[in-house]
Amino acid sequence: MSLPELHFRTRDNGAAVFRVDTENRQRRLELKPLAVINIRSGEIKPHGQQQPTPDETAQMEAWIAARRTVLSARDRDDIERLIDRINGAAQWAQSRAEAEDIAAYSDRLLMAMHDLRATLVKRQLDTLDRKADD
């Protein structure tokens, strides 16, 4: 089994990057801190005195691109699931909810749906305004 040169420990907004080292006296696997990646800005900050090689930098940039693709796909999947959940909530309210359930959840659901609707309408109008300006 061949080990990768770098290990990416994912975090909320990026990753901590480690250099994989097996060339040591004990022949143990060591992960040496190399850099921290901010996925939003694409910034790569070297850790301490470490300086990534051009090849390591290229690997980190490739990881950033791949990670952004994964996160984008997850966001889209989350939206599809949300649509299913909203439809499920409507079906629940119509067919299975008791009066107490409606009383307990209606205000919060309506407020969340109003917020979502207002945000979507605003974004659609912004898009139409930009297209009209072009």
Secondary structure by P-SEA (a helix, b strand, c coil): cccccccccccccbbbbbbbbccccccccccccccccccccccccccccccccaaaaaaaaaaaaaaaaaaaaaaaaaaaaaaaaaaaaaaaaaccccaaaaaacaaaaaaaaaaaaaaaaaaaaaaaaaaaac
